């Protein structure tokens, strides 16, 4: 029962609405005329203006009473909303298509450039780049940079395709240029297997990756065929230096085997040096395996009760009806697809006590650039991690070099040794353990559609964040975590990390942090 004053106010609204009935009927008639003329924008504005007035005056009415007042508007509302939805979808489709075209990278063109470089290196020993002759190793460094650009571009295009799919549009088939991946041009390297549900773009990128790896192998082989024995040792060292950064960014270990085999063929052009490389490998390969086993054992011991970051995120944000609605609808929900099931504050605020301050582990840590103040644990299961860099591992790096017989005048002789040293010096690690100091929700589409080229390393060079087309993407989210590390595990060593003097400041900004 309402207070008398309130009841009087409600009765006054009813009288007002009753007097306005002819005016509302007139609005419906004018809307019908605009619909016949297909003046949809004008009709939508008139409908919205009328709706605001009606809903303002019926705020305190029962929904059934409001429905009676709105009933004359039902047909025109449905027609206008449907037409404007289709119109906006057409505009969005055009904008997305234009954006996709602008972002697209010429993948077949880069493969052809690798093939042309191999031909040129084999014929003359150099490859011309903008009038500058480059050696084989210099050419590899150039092509690796372009591969980075291609990788970032394809990730952005994939996010655009998710947006197109989310709005009900068929995504473009991707880079349809199968002829550019002719094995006779780039070498016999099989493309990585892709699932039947992988997007066309992902399948095309897998072919491109195989072609790039095969093209690099062919370039090294072409250079080996023309080099005199006296130049083999120095050129071998140059190729190791060029290949180590590429190797560290590839998830496919078969690529490293293909590169190593090509380097062995190069070394064998000088029989004496070839034997030196062979004996070096025999002396160091088992050492590297032993170091890896020891480092992994120490990391397991340090992990204790800490959980992987993706597990911590799931446990903190899985829904617990009726008290909490999170990113996952129920226990045992598919962990690949966290989504906004409520507003961001409703999800994040209750979850933060189970995230911030918790000890976690993360894997596959890479520094964004050689001088970056941040490293990232790469994207997986809708999570990635920012950590401060560099970390004080100079003593471990020095011991690793000594074990591998590496000095300023004596470079490593195998790709396994060179890649291990390069990753250690750079600050790339297999895993990290530490405390969460920050947690942030990000939209999946916007994260990858706006990804800076330098941050494309949040995925390996031969991988894409392919989640198409299992889920509508507009409400799909991921989480970025800021972590203060207490230990890191490199492939060849384990290192405890003390807290820096400005630990909190390390997570409050930075030019090359993924944001």
ABEGO torsion letter per residue (X at the ends): XBBAAAAAAAAAAAAAAAAAAAAAAAAAAAAAAAAAAGBAAAAAAAAAAAAAAAAAAAAABBAAAAAAAAAAAAAAAAAAAAAAAAAAAAAAAAAAAAAAAAABBBAAAAAAAAAAAAAAAAAAGBBBBGGBBBBAAAAAAAAAAAAAAAAAAAAAAAAAAAAAAAAGBBBBAEBBBAAAABAAAAEBBBBBBBBAABBAAAAAAAAAAAAAAAAAAAAAAAAAAABBAAAAAAAAAAAAAAAAAAAAABABAAAAAAAAAAAAAAAAABAAAAAAAAAAAAAAAAAAAAAAAAAAAAAAAAAEABBBAAAAAAAAABBBOAABBBABABBGBBAABBBBABBAAAAAAAAAAAABGBBBBBBGBBBABAABABBBBBBBGGBBBBBBOBBBAAAAAAAAAAAAGBBAABBBABAAAAAAAAAAAAGBBABBBEBBABBBBBBAAAAAAABBAAAAAABBAABBBBAOAABBAAABBBBBBBBBBABBBBAABBBBBBBBAAAAAAAAEEAABBX
